[in-house]
Amino acid sequence: MHTSGSIRVNQTKFITDNNALVTNLAITNTGTASTTLQLRATSPYATTASGTELTGQRASYNSLTTLFPGWAATAGSRCQAAV
């Protein structure tokens, strides 16, 4: 859990059966005043924006295979959103 002022973020991470990493953020305003936060997702591996996804291509260590990382946003229309 991360806290800053009246904002609390509870972060949960897990890996699915399909080998996909999922991060859930539960954001709570514990204060009485309304607050707007800007959330932005970034990745050193998935660097090309396409709709609600960041995608990329990267050679593995020793170039044994090629990795195709993808990062999808489910809140908002981009990988950046005001909440």
C-alpha positions, 0 to 999 in steps of 0.5 A: 500500500502506498499513501500520499496525503489523502490518497491511498493506492493498494497495488495487487500484482499477479501472473495469469495462467496465460503467463500475463502479468496483471497489476490492479490499482485500487485508488482511494481518497480518504479526505473530504475534498475532491481530487483529480489524479493523472495516471500514466503507464510506461514501459521500457519494453513496450514503447509503441502506442496503439489505441489502448495498448503499448506494444514492442519487440525486443530480443531476449538475452543472447538473442535466443528468441524475440519477445513481444511485450504488450501492455493494455489499459482498461481505464480510459481510452489510452494508457494515460487517464485522469481519475 
